[in-house]
Amino acid sequence: MSAQLEAAAFALDGTRRRHAVRLPAEPFDGVVHEAVLHQAVRAYLANQRQGTAQTKTRSFVTGGNQKPWRQKGTGRARQGSIRSPLWPGGGTIFGPLPRDYRMGLPRKVRQLARRSAFSARALANEVFVVEPLRFEEPKTRRMAALLDRMDLGGRKVLILTHGDNRNVQLSARNLADVAVMRYQDANPYVVLRAGAVVIEEPALGALEQGADLGEAPAPRERKPKAAAPAAEDEGGTRAAKAAPAARKAKAAPAKKAPPKAAAKKPAAKPSAPKAAKPKTPKKKG
């Protein structure tokens, strides 16, 4: 028999206790049967199917009672009905019909699969024990803050309560990837699908103190976003009035300047006619 498994314990405000708690041997026996888990998950998914898909064979399609053309003499392939599966609008061959996909498992196999699922999560250190979640009213913000303090924000979390806890269900209903159900209703599929399993302490019964985990780490503080400094002038109101105008000016598309007309070249001045040179008479020799 394997050693007894332990899990970290948290207070209602999300602070971790110094000592872990020892998980009960039922269902945390530390033995994981993968083949049984496969059967349980396969049976669970099969049982979720409705099995109502249905297609029409050629006998269910209206029309096609007479032969579209004669057997011989047309040159075309012989046909007996326009509702043949080879025709558009005809019947479907081997299509789905309503059936029952339900799979059954023996009771001892289901119990073994449940123990294996819880043991697999405990061996991976993904089981957390928390004090009773006493919410006076549904508060999503309080539930989100609790998961953040436990460093489980943004993960797939399964919260198992001790009996019906309506306020806890309503508080976690609007959180993504957070599911709430009773501890006795947990099945292998939902346990394995969750990345972290949070269990109320009364659901596990009386728990013994476990190993010393040391001091709890300080909670991480979220840094607020730094606001841009606003420019102020002497009066303080002038800058506030100018800010919306500046935003509008930035948002408005800049108007393009009209293209400049090409400068016309000055017309060339008519040149004065050159004076004709007087012809010198040739000397007769």
C-alpha positions as CSV (number, residue, x, y, z in Angstrom):
1,M,0.0,0.0,0.0
2,S,1.3,3.4,-1.0
3,A,2.1,6.2,1.5
4,Q,-0.7,8.5,2.6
5,L,-1.2,11.5,0.3
6,E,-1.2,15.1,1.5
7,A,-2.6,18.4,0.2
8,A,-2.1,22.0,1.0
9,A,-4.8,23.6,3.2
10,F,-6.1,27.2,2.9
11,A,-8.2,29.5,5.0
12,L,-11.4,31.2,3.8
13,D,-9.4,34.3,2.9
14,G,-7.1,32.3,0.6
15,T,-4.0,32.3,2.9
16,R,-2.2,29.0,3.0
17,R,-1.7,27.2,6.3
18,R,1.7,26.3,7.6
19,H,0.9,22.6,7.8
20,A,-0.6,20.4,5.1
21,V,-3.4,17.9,5.8
22,R,-3.4,14.2,5.2
23,L,-6.0,13.1,2.7
24,P,-8.2,10.1,3.5
25,A,-7.4,6.7,2.0
26,E,-10.8,6.7,0.4
27,P,-10.7,7.8,-2.3
28,F,-7.0,8.9,-2.2
29,D,-5.3,5.5,-2.1
30,G,-2.4,6.6,-4.4
31,V,-3.0,4.0,-7.1
32,V,-3.8,5.1,-10.6
33,H,-5.4,2.6,-13.0
34,E,-5.1,4.1,-16.5
35,A,-7.0,1.4,-18.3
36,V,-10.0,1.9,-15.9
37,L,-9.8,5.7,-16.3
38,H,-9.9,5.2,-20.1
39,Q,-13.1,3.1,-19.8
40,A,-14.7,5.5,-17.4
41,V,-14.0,8.6,-19.5
42,R,-15.1,6.8,-22.7
43,A,-18.4,5.7,-21.1
44,Y,-19.1,9.2,-19.7
45,L,-18.6,10.9,-23.1
46,A,-20.7,8.2,-24.9
47,N,-23.5,8.7,-22.4
48,Q,-23.7,12.4,-23.1
49,R,-24.6,11.7,-26.8
50,Q,-28.3,12.1,-27.6
51,G,-28.3,9.7,-30.6
52,T,-31.0,11.6,-32.4
53,A,-29.2,12.1,-35.8
54,Q,-31.2,10.7,-38.7
55,T,-31.0,10.8,-42.4
56,K,-33.5,9.7,-45.1
57,T,-32.9,6.6,-47.2
58,R,-34.4,6.4,-50.7
59,S,-37.5,4.8,-49.2
60,F,-38.2,8.0,-47.0
61,V,-37.7,10.6,-49.8
62,T,-40.9,11.8,-51.5
63,G,-41.2,11.2,-55.3
64,G,-39.4,8.9,-57.7
65,N,-42.3,6.5,-58.0
66,Q,-41.9,6.0,-61.8
67,K,-39.0,5.3,-64.1
68,P,-37.6,8.6,-65.4
69,W,-37.1,7.2,-69.0
70,R,-37.4,4.0,-70.7
71,Q,-34.9,1.2,-70.3
72,K,-33.4,1.1,-73.8
73,G,-33.1,3.3,-76.8
74,T,-32.2,6.7,-75.3
75,G,-28.4,6.2,-75.1
76,R,-28.4,7.2,-71.5
77,A,-27.7,5.0,-68.5
78,R,-30.6,3.1,-67.2
79,Q,-32.3,4.6,-64.2
80,G,-35.2,3.4,-62.1
81,S,-35.9,6.4,-59.8
82,I,-34.9,10.0,-59.5
83,R,-34.6,9.4,-55.7
84,S,-31.7,7.0,-56.1
85,P,-28.7,7.9,-53.9
86,L,-26.8,8.6,-57.2
87,W,-29.1,11.5,-58.0
88,P,-29.1,15.0,-56.4
89,G,-32.0,15.1,-53.9
90,G,-32.0,11.3,-53.6
91,G,-31.6,9.2,-50.5
92,T,-28.6,8.8,-48.3
93,I,-26.6,5.5,-48.2
94,F,-25.7,4.2,-44.8
95,G,-26.5,7.5,-43.0
96,P,-27.0,7.8,-39.3
97,L,-30.2,6.6,-37.7
98,P,-31.4,7.1,-34.1
99,R,-29.6,4.8,-31.7
100,D,-28.6,4.5,-28.1
101,Y,-24.9,5.1,-27.4
102,R,-25.1,4.4,-23.7
103,M,-22.3,2.3,-22.2
104,G,-22.6,0.7,-18.7
105,L,-19.8,0.0,-16.3
106,P,-19.9,-2.3,-13.3
107,R,-20.2,-0.6,-9.9
108,K,-16.8,-1.6,-8.7
109,V,-15.1,-0.4,-11.9
110,R,-16.8,3.0,-11.4
111,Q,-15.6,3.2,-7.8
112,L,-12.0,2.2,-8.9
113,A,-12.0,4.9,-11.6
114,R,-13.1,7.5,-9.1
115,R,-10.3,6.6,-6.7
116,S,-7.8,6.6,-9.6
117,A,-8.9,10.1,-10.8
118,F,-8.6,11.6,-7.3
119,S,-5.3,9.9,-6.7
120,A,-3.9,11.1,-10.0
121,R,-4.7,14.7,-9.1
122,A,-3.3,14.3,-5.6
123,L,0.0,12.8,-6.9
124,A,0.3,15.8,-9.2
125,N,-0.2,18.2,-6.2
126,E,-3.3,19.6,-7.7
127,V,-5.7,18.9,-4.8
128,F,-6.3,21.8,-2.3
129,V,-8.4,21.8,0.8
130,V,-10.2,24.9,1.9
131,E,-12.3,25.9,4.9
132,P,-16.1,25.8,4.5
133,L,-17.1,28.4,2.0
134,R,-19.6,30.4,3.9
135,F,-20.9,33.1,1.6
136,E,-23.7,35.2,3.0
137,E,-24.6,36.2,-0.5
138,P,-23.4,35.4,-4.0
139,K,-20.3,37.5,-4.8
140,T,-18.3,36.7,-7.9
141,R,-15.6,39.2,-6.9
142,R,-15.1,37.4,-3.6
143,M,-14.8,34.1,-5.3
144,A,-12.3,35.5,-7.9
145,A,-10.2,37.0,-5.1
146,L,-10.2,33.7,-3.2
147,L,-8.8,31.9,-6.3
148,D,-6.3,34.6,-6.9
149,R,-5.0,34.4,-3.4
150,M,-4.7,30.6,-3.8
151,D,-2.7,31.2,-7.0
152,L,-5.4,29.5,-9.1
153,G,-6.5,32.4,-11.2
154,G,-6.8,31.7,-14.9
155,R,-6.8,27.9,-14.4
156,K,-9.5,25.2,-14.8
157,V,-10.7,24.8,-11.3
158,L,-13.2,22.3,-9.9
159,I,-14.7,23.3,-6.5
160,L,-16.3,20.4,-4.6
161,T,-18.6,21.5,-1.9
162,H,-19.9,19.7,1.2
163,G,-23.6,19.3,0.2
164,D,-25.5,21.9,-1.8
165,N,-24.1,25.5,-1.5
166,R,-26.2,27.8,-3.7
167,N,-24.3,30.9,-2.9
168,V,-21.0,29.3,-4.0
169,Q,-22.5,28.1,-7.2
170,L,-23.9,31.5,-8.1
171,S,-20.6,33.2,-7.1
172,A,-18.6,31.0,-9.5
173,R,-21.2,30.7,-12.3
174,N,-19.8,33.8,-14.2
175,L,-16.1,32.8,-13.9
176,A,-14.6,31.1,-16.9
177,D,-13.2,27.6,-16.4
178,V,-14.6,27.3,-12.8
179,A,-17.1,24.5,-12.1
180,V,-18.9,23.8,-8.8
181,M,-20.5,20.6,-7.8
182,R,-21.1,18.4,-4.8
183,Y,-18.2,16.2,-3.6
184,Q,-20.2,13.0,-3.8
185,D,-21.3,13.9,-7.4
186,A,-17.7,14.2,-8.8
187,N,-16.9,11.7,-11.6
188,P,-13.6,10.7,-13.1
189,Y,-14.1,12.9,-16.2
190,V,-14.7,16.2,-14.4
191,V,-11.8,15.5,-12.0
192,L,-9.3,14.8,-14.8
193,R,-10.5,17.7,-16.9
194,A,-9.8,20.2,-14.1
195,G,-6.3,21.5,-13.6
196,A,-6.9,22.0,-9.9
197,V,-9.4,20.5,-7.5
198,V,-10.5,22.5,-4.5
199,I,-12.4,20.5,-1.8
200,E,-14.2,21.8,1.2
201,E,-12.7,20.4,4.4
202,P,-16.0,19.0,5.9
203,A,-16.5,16.9,2.7
204,L,-13.4,14.9,3.6
205,G,-14.2,14.4,7.2
206,A,-11.7,14.7,10.1
207,L,-8.3,15.3,8.6
208,E,-4.9,14.8,10.3
209,Q,-2.1,17.3,10.3
210,G,0.6,16.7,7.7
211,A,4.0,17.9,6.8
212,D,5.3,21.4,7.6
213,L,5.2,23.5,4.4
214,G,6.8,26.6,6.0
215,E,5.6,30.1,6.0
216,A,3.1,31.0,3.3
217,P,4.5,33.2,0.5
218,A,3.4,36.8,0.5
219,P,0.4,37.5,-1.8
220,R,1.3,39.0,-5.1
221,E,0.2,42.6,-5.4
222,R,-1.2,43.9,-8.7
223,K,0.5,47.1,-9.7
224,P,-2.0,49.8,-10.7
225,K,-1.6,51.2,-14.1
226,A,0.2,54.5,-14.1
227,A,-1.9,57.4,-15.3
228,A,-0.4,59.8,-17.7
229,P,0.4,63.2,-16.1
230,A,-2.1,65.9,-17.2
231,A,-0.5,69.2,-18.4
232,E,-1.6,72.2,-16.3
233,D,-1.2,75.8,-16.8
234,E,-1.5,78.7,-14.5
235,G,-5.3,78.6,-14.1
236,G,-5.6,74.8,-14.4
237,T,-8.8,75.0,-16.4
238,R,-7.3,76.2,-19.6
239,A,-5.4,72.9,-20.2
240,A,-8.5,70.9,-19.3
241,K,-10.5,72.8,-21.9
242,A,-7.8,72.5,-24.5
243,A,-7.4,68.7,-24.1
244,P,-10.7,67.7,-25.8
245,A,-10.0,70.1,-28.7
246,A,-6.5,68.6,-29.1
247,R,-8.0,65.1,-29.2
248,K,-10.5,66.2,-31.9
249,A,-7.7,67.8,-33.9
250,K,-5.8,64.5,-33.8
251,A,-8.8,62.4,-34.7
252,A,-9.8,64.6,-37.6
253,P,-7.9,63.7,-40.8
254,A,-5.5,66.4,-42.0
255,K,-6.7,68.2,-45.1
256,K,-4.3,68.0,-48.0
257,A,-3.1,71.2,-49.5
258,P,-4.3,71.9,-53.0
259,P,-1.5,71.2,-55.6
260,K,0.3,74.3,-56.6
261,A,-0.2,75.5,-60.2
262,A,2.9,75.1,-62.3
263,A,4.5,78.5,-62.8
264,K,4.2,79.7,-66.3
265,K,7.5,80.6,-68.0
266,P,7.6,84.2,-69.3
267,A,7.2,84.5,-73.0
268,A,10.4,85.1,-74.9
269,K,10.8,88.7,-76.1
270,P,11.0,89.0,-79.8
271,S,14.5,89.7,-80.8
272,A,15.2,92.8,-82.9
273,P,16.0,92.1,-86.6
274,K,19.6,92.2,-87.4
275,A,20.7,95.1,-89.5
276,A,21.9,93.9,-93.0
277,K,25.6,94.6,-93.6
278,P,26.2,96.9,-96.6
279,K,27.8,95.0,-99.5
280,T,31.1,96.3,-100.5
281,P,31.6,96.6,-104.2
282,K,34.2,94.4,-105.7
283,K,37.1,96.1,-107.3
284,K,37.5,95.4,-110.9
285,G,41.0,94.5,-111.8
